């Protein structure tokens, strides 16, 4: 997963990135009501550990360039 996003090129070790599940949800004509299914939304995630805050901007740019359109669940610890 992370290889496809190219984060290794940002200095992130392969052991510090891993897939985080895949989901497929129905998209209905009228949200929140039983109605015709008009499509599906698929999503997948990746968890990345980065010990160098200076690399984060480059990592985010790389992920967005690879197609990421949602970045969340930030966690900072020391």
MMTF fields as JSON, N, C-alpha, C and O atoms, coordinates in Angstrom:
{
  "mmtfVersion": "1.0.0",
  "mmtfProducer": "UNKNOWN",
  "numBonds": 311,
  "numAtoms": 312,
  "numGroups": 78,
  "numChains": 1,
  "numModels": 1,
  "chainsPerModel": [1],
  "groupsPerChain": [78],
  "chainIdList": ["A"],
  "bondAtomList": [4, 2, 8, 6, 12, 10, 16, 14, 20, 18, 24, 22, 28, 26, 32, 30, 36, 34, 40, 38, 44, 42, 48, 46, 52, 50, 56, 54, 60, 58, 64, 62, 68, 66, 72, 70, 76, 74, 80, 78, 84, 82, 88, 86, 92, 90, 96, 94, 100, 98, 104, 102, 108, 106, 112, 110, 116, 114, 120, 118, 124, 122, 128, 126, 132, 130, 136, 134, 140, 138, 144, 142, 148, 146, 152, 150, 156, 154, 160, 158, 164, 162, 168, 166, 172, 170, 176, 174, 180, 178, 184, 182, 188, 186, 192, 190, 196, 194, 200, 198, 204, 202, 208, 206, 212, 210, 216, 214, 220, 218, 224, 222, 228, 226, 232, 230, 236, 234, 240, 238, 244, 242, 248, 246, 252, 250, 256, 254, 260, 258, 264, 262, 268, 266, 272, 270, 276, 274, 280, 278, 284, 282, 288, 286, 292, 290, 296, 294, 300, 298, 304, 302, 308, 306],
  "bondOrderList": [1, 1, 1, 1, 1, 1, 1, 1, 1, 1, 1, 1, 1, 1, 1, 1, 1, 1, 1, 1, 1, 1, 1, 1, 1, 1, 1, 1, 1, 1, 1, 1, 1, 1, 1, 1, 1, 1, 1, 1, 1, 1, 1, 1, 1, 1, 1, 1, 1, 1, 1, 1, 1, 1, 1, 1, 1, 1, 1, 1, 1, 1, 1, 1, 1, 1, 1, 1, 1, 1, 1, 1, 1, 1, 1, 1, 1],
  "groupList": [{"groupName": "UNK", "atomNameList": ["N", "CA", "C", "O"], "elementList": ["N", "C", "C", "O"], "formalChargeList": [0, 0, 0, 0], "bondAtomList": [1, 0, 2, 1, 3, 2], "bondOrderList": [1, 1, 2], "singleLetterCode": "X", "chemCompType": "L-PEPTIDE LINKING"}],
  "groupTypeList": [0, 0, 0, 0, 0, 0, 0, 0, 0, 0, 0, 0, 0, 0, 0, 0, 0, 0, 0, 0, 0, 0, 0, 0, 0, 0, 0, 0, 0, 0, 0, 0, 0, 0, 0, 0, 0, 0, 0, 0, 0, 0, 0, 0, 0, 0, 0, 0, 0, 0, 0, 0, 0, 0, 0, 0, 0, 0, 0, 0, 0, 0, 0, 0, 0, 0, 0, 0, 0, 0, 0, 0, 0, 0, 0, 0, 0, 0],
  "groupIdList": [1, 2, 3, 4, 5, 6, 7, 8, 9, 10, 11, 12, 13, 14, 15, 16, 17, 18, 19, 20, 21, 22, 23, 24, 25, 26, 27, 28, 29, 30, 31, 32, 33, 34, 35, 36, 37, 38, 39, 40, 41, 42, 43, 44, 45, 46, 47, 48, 49, 50, 51, 52, 53, 54, 55, 56, 57, 58, 59, 60, 61, 62, 63, 64, 65, 66, 67, 68, 69, 70, 71, 72, 73, 74, 75, 76, 77, 78],
  "secStructList": [7, 2, 2, 2, 2, 6, 4, 4, 4, 4, 6, 7, 7, 4, 4, 4, 3, 3, 3, 3, 3, 3, 3, 3, 3, 3, 3, 3, 1, 1, 6, 6, 1, 1, 7, 7, 3, 3, 3, 3, 3, 3, 3, 3, 3, 3, 3, 3, 7, 7, 1, 7, 4, 4, 4, 2, 2, 2, 2, 2, 2, 2, 2, 2, 2, 6, 6, 7, 7, 7, 7, 7, 7, 7, 7, 7, 7, 7],
  "xCoordList": [0.814, 0.0, 0.859, 0.695, 1.764, 2.595, 3.496, 3.809, 3.924, 4.757, 4.042, 4.65, 2.743, 1.967, 1.932, 1.927, 1.909, 1.875, 3.255, 3.372, 4.306, 5.667, 6.256, 7.178, 5.759, 6.276, 7.689, 8.363, 8.156, 9.536, 10.498, 11.572, 10.108, 10.92, 11.002, 11.832, 10.148, 10.155, 10.993, 11.064, 11.626, 12.432, 11.66, 12.134, 10.472, 9.687, 10.036, 9.911, 10.474, 10.842, 9.596, 8.516, 9.745, 8.618, 7.913, 6.693, 8.653, 8.036, 7.173, 6.377, 7.32, 6.549, 5.303, 4.675, 4.936, 3.691, 2.985, 3.612, 1.671, 0.916, -0.525, -1.046, -1.171, -2.572, -3.454, -3.138, -4.555, -5.444, -6.894, -7.786, -7.135, -8.496, -9.032, -8.492, -10.106, -10.762, -12.268, -12.766, -12.987, -14.432, -15.122, -14.577, -16.312, -17.132, -18.548, -19.167, -19.052, -20.374, -21.288, -20.843, -22.569, -23.553, -23.845, -23.866, -24.068, -24.487, -25.933, -26.226, -26.82, -28.246, -28.713, -28.108, -29.791, -30.372, -30.799, -30.642, -31.336, -31.75, -31.002, -31.376, -29.948, -29.164, -30.044, -31.004, -29.707, -30.368, -31.78, -32.531, -32.157, -33.468, -33.308, -32.434, -34.145, -34.104, -34.531, -35.677, -33.638, -33.928, -33.01, -32.209, -33.127, -32.332, -30.837, -30.401, -30.065, -28.606, -28.129, -28.416, -27.398, -26.93, -25.431, -24.894, -24.761, -23.333, -22.728, -23.432, -21.415, -20.677, -19.488, -18.97, -19.065, -17.873, -16.907, -17.229, -15.733, -14.707, -13.612, -13.246, -13.103, -12.01, -11.051, -11.432, -9.836, -8.812, -7.914, -7.86, -7.222, -6.376, -4.985, -4.72, -4.117, -2.75, -2.333, -2.651, -1.633, -1.089, 0.404, 1.12, 0.855, 2.265, 2.816, 2.212, 3.964, 4.684, 5.863, 6.63, 5.994, 7.086, 7.71, 7.052, 8.962, 9.64, 10.254, 10.772, 10.203, 10.81, 9.732, 9.278, 9.323, 8.268, 8.629, 7.737, 9.896, 10.336, 9.983, 9.969, 9.697, 9.343, 7.842, 7.425, 7.034, 5.586, 5.014, 4.155, 5.454, 4.919, 5.179, 4.299, 6.374, 6.71, 5.885, 5.448, 5.668, 4.853, 3.422, 2.845, 2.849, 1.477, 1.385, 0.446, 2.342, 2.352, 2.409, 1.725, 3.22, 3.341, 2.033, 1.609, 1.387, 0.113, -0.969, -1.723, -1.044, -2.038, -1.744, -2.666, -0.481, -0.104, -0.46, -0.673, -0.525, -0.881, -2.393, -2.866, -3.155, -4.612, -5.331, -6.56, -4.624, -5.298, -6.131, -5.651, -7.378, -8.219, -8.801, -9.595, -8.404, -8.771, -7.575, -7.063, -7.134, -6.029, -6.504, -6.858, -6.512, -7.047, -6.464, -5.513, -7.073, -6.637, -5.181, -4.418, -4.803, -3.427, -3.209, -4.079, -2.075, -1.719, -0.262, 0.617, -0.014, 1.354, 1.676, 0.9, 2.801, 3.216, 4.73, 5.419, 5.236, 6.684, 6.99, 8.157],
  "yCoordList": [-1.185, 0.0, 1.25, 2.116, 1.352, 2.542, 2.651, 3.759, 1.514, 1.551, 2.259, 3.029, 1.998, 2.644, 4.145, 4.906, 4.58, 6.015, 6.633, 7.854, 5.822, 6.326, 6.982, 7.787, 6.669, 7.345, 6.923, 7.623, 5.794, 5.398, 6.454, 6.68, 7.091, 8.154, 9.39, 10.269, 9.46, 10.584, 10.268, 11.075, 9.106, 8.716, 7.946, 7.802, 7.443, 6.637, 5.18, 4.674, 4.507, 3.092, 2.244, 2.559, 1.183, 0.304, -0.218, -0.385, -0.476, -0.995, 0.061, -0.275, 1.332, 2.412, 2.79, 3.806, 2.005, 2.254, 0.919, -0.086, 0.936, -0.308, 0.021, 1.071, -0.871, -0.685, -0.687, -1.334, 0.04, 0.141, -0.132, 0.624, -1.152, -1.553, -1.005, -0.064, -1.62, -1.246, -1.289, -2.209, -0.296, -0.249, -0.002, 0.649, -0.526, -0.291, -0.003, -0.851, 1.183, 1.59, 1.903, 2.398, 1.605, 1.936, 3.423, 4.052, 3.983, 5.374, 5.361, 4.822, 5.948, 5.918, 7.241, 8.289, 7.175, 8.37, 9.369, 10.578, 8.859, 9.72, 9.259, 8.262, 9.981, 9.57, 9.425, 10.172, 8.477, 8.216, 7.663, 7.634, 7.222, 6.618, 5.417, 5.406, 4.41, 3.3, 3.81, 4.22, 3.784, 4.237, 3.504, 2.663, 3.821, 3.149, 3.365, 4.455, 2.305, 2.411, 2.993, 2.45, 4.104, 4.773, 4.594, 5.05, 3.948, 3.715, 3.211, 2.902, 3.136, 2.662, 3.58, 4.194, 3.667, 4.428, 3.465, 2.848, 3.35, 2.482, 3.354, 4.386, 2.93, 3.679, 2.713, 1.62, 3.131, 2.351, 3.328, 4.507, 2.855, 3.74, 3.177, 2.007, 4.029, 3.63, 4.354, 5.528, 3.657, 4.251, 4.459, 3.547, 5.671, 6.017, 6.579, 7.46, 6.065, 6.603, 7.395, 6.916, 8.596, 9.463, 10.112, 10.882, 9.809, 10.339, 11.715, 12.313, 12.221, 13.509, 14.451, 14.315, 15.406, 16.344, 17.1, 17.508, 17.289, 17.988, 17.267, 17.886, 15.969, 15.181, 15.211, 14.82, 15.666, 15.53, 16.254, 15.698, 17.463, 18.198, 17.428, 17.338, 16.874, 16.1, 14.813, 14.417, 14.162, 12.942, 13.263, 12.54, 14.336, 14.717, 15.073, 14.655, 15.836, 16.169, 14.912, 14.822, 13.947, 12.692, 11.921, 11.402, 11.838, 11.118, 11.778, 11.091, 13.09, 13.813, 13.611, 13.423, 13.648, 13.405, 12.009, 11.786, 11.061, 9.681, 9.459, 8.354, 10.524, 10.411, 10.505, 10.427, 10.668, 10.786, 12.064, 13.128, 11.954, 13.135, 13.342, 14.256, 12.497, 12.647, 12.272, 11.157, 13.182, 12.899, 13.286, 14.439, 12.322, 12.614, 11.698, 10.952, 11.785, 11.006, 11.248, 10.306, 12.496, 12.847, 12.535, 12.772, 12.019, 11.75, 12.107, 11.597, 12.979, 13.373, 12.895, 13.111, 12.256, 11.794, 11.839, 11.831, 11.885, 11.878, 11.238, 11.13],
  "zCoordList": [0.0, 0.0, 0.0, -0.86, 0.945, 1.02, -0.197, -0.633, -0.76, -1.948, -3.078, -3.821, -3.209, -4.264, -4.051, -5.019, -2.813, -2.521, -2.625, -2.723, -2.606, -2.763, -1.534, -1.661, -0.345, 0.843, 1.2, 1.955, 0.675, 0.947, 0.387, 0.945, -0.708, -1.293, -0.415, -0.648, 0.586, 1.533, 2.758, 3.686, 2.773, 3.921, 4.972, 6.099, 4.628, 5.558, 5.326, 4.211, 6.377, 6.292, 6.039, 6.54, 5.271, 4.939, 6.188, 6.179, 7.253, 8.482, 9.176, 10.053, 8.795, 9.417, 8.632, 8.931, 7.646, 6.911, 6.684, 6.348, 6.875, 6.689, 6.29, 6.666, 5.53, 5.158, 6.398, 7.397, 6.325, 7.467, 7.066, 7.45, 6.332, 6.033, 4.73, 4.149, 4.293, 3.054, 3.307, 3.956, 2.797, 2.991, 1.659, 0.768, 1.544, 0.368, 0.872, 1.515, 0.58, 1.053, -0.127, -1.163, 0.049, -0.98, -0.973, 0.085, -2.14, -2.262, -2.754, -3.822, -1.981, -2.302, -2.902, -2.675, -3.664, -4.285, -3.212, -3.381, -2.117, -1.001, 0.245, 0.863, 0.616, 1.79, 3.04, 3.226, 3.869, 5.157, 5.009, 5.983, 3.804, 3.593, 2.677, 1.81, 2.863, 1.912, 0.53, 0.347, -0.413, -1.772, -2.736, -2.326, -3.997, -5.017, -4.785, -4.412, -5.013, -4.94, -6.267, -7.333, -6.188, -7.407, -7.622, -8.632, -6.701, -6.855, -5.561, -4.6, -5.56, -4.389, -4.153, -5.086, -2.915, -2.566, -1.889, -0.874, -2.464, -1.892, -1.295, -1.857, -0.165, 0.455, 1.132, 1.553, 1.224, 1.911, 2.647, 2.3, 3.64, 4.432, 4.609, 4.332, 5.074, 5.376, 6.657, 6.85, 7.51, 8.731, 8.512, 8.101, 8.794, 8.6, 9.903, 10.515, 10.321, 11.485, 10.959, 10.124, 11.451, 11.01, 12.233, 12.933, 12.492, 13.667, 13.457, 14.401, 12.233, 11.905, 11.386, 10.25, 12.216, 11.843, 10.567, 9.823, 10.309, 9.116, 7.824, 6.76, 7.896, 6.704, 6.403, 5.313, 7.349, 7.21, 6.0, 5.317, 5.713, 4.561, 3.275, 2.419, 3.128, 1.932, 1.867, 0.786, 3.002, 3.037, 2.604, 1.791, 3.138, 2.783, 1.304, 0.626, 0.8, -0.634, -1.494, -2.513, -1.085, -1.839, -1.824, -2.857, -0.666, -0.561, -1.414, -2.103, -1.371, -2.184, -3.664, -4.458, -4.037, -5.422, -5.897, -7.089, -4.956, -5.295, -5.269, -5.532, -4.947, -5.0, -3.672, -3.647, -2.568, -1.268, -1.258, -1.648, -0.811, -0.726, 0.668, 0.89, 1.591, 2.998, 3.848, 3.75, 4.669, 5.583, 6.97, 7.215, 7.873, 9.192, 10.248, 10.016, 11.413, 12.576, 12.908, 13.124, 12.947, 13.306, 14.773, 15.611, 15.06, 16.444, 16.646, 15.951, 17.592, 17.911, 19.314, 20.245, 19.464, 20.794, 20.88, 19.86, 22.078, 22.293, 23.609, 23.987]
}
